[in-house]
Amino acid sequence: MANHSTSHPTHVHHHFVDSDQQFDTAKLGMWVFLVNEILFFGGLFCAYIVYRAWYPELFQMAALELNTFWGAVNTVVLIGSSLTVAMAIRSAQKDQMKGLKINLLITIGLAIVFMVIKGFEYAHKFELGIFPGEYYTYEGLDHPQAAIFFSIYYMLTGVHALHVLIGIGLIYWIYLRAKKGEFSSEYYTPVEITGLYWHLVDLIWIFLFPLLYLIE
């Protein structure tokens, strides 16, 4: 056991040769997961493409009911959060634990701002009667298939919001571990893996914003 503990740092699991192998394995596993996530959203994007091809005038009209300003603000917020999570990873690589914790907290704060803005957007639409599917009662849009666009809107943005919430939980978990001093320049794998997930969340929104808000 003494030889094992000497040759293996505490963060390296017994079935890995060294830190590099463990890091590469974890990163490969995360990329496989991210590809699955992209395929999942790809199905939703396919539905969007099909219905937009069938009802192009509906999508142009319905996009006007979305608040482009707040959508743009949320885009800036998420891009900023991608920057701070990248800075958190860099801080971990350079043994700057204070910078790591600060950037993680800023990332969480920006993610919460995103969710608050999205919550106000949803609340405003609900007040107007803009609900998905058969619950749609809004009379301000003169199109018999108006509910289709907003069903797709809620599906895409709702699933994305769920990923944001999961990301907040993961980043907070990383922050708690950082407070305990679990990371260093020799071991920051969970920080980078979580950062990869968050970059995907940001990237998906960069596609959603023009597809939903900028149709006109």
Summary of the structure (lengths in Angstrom):
residues: 216
radius of gyration: 21.1
end to end distance: 66.8
largest distance: 75.6
contacts: 638
relative contact order: 0.16
helix: 79%
strand: 0%
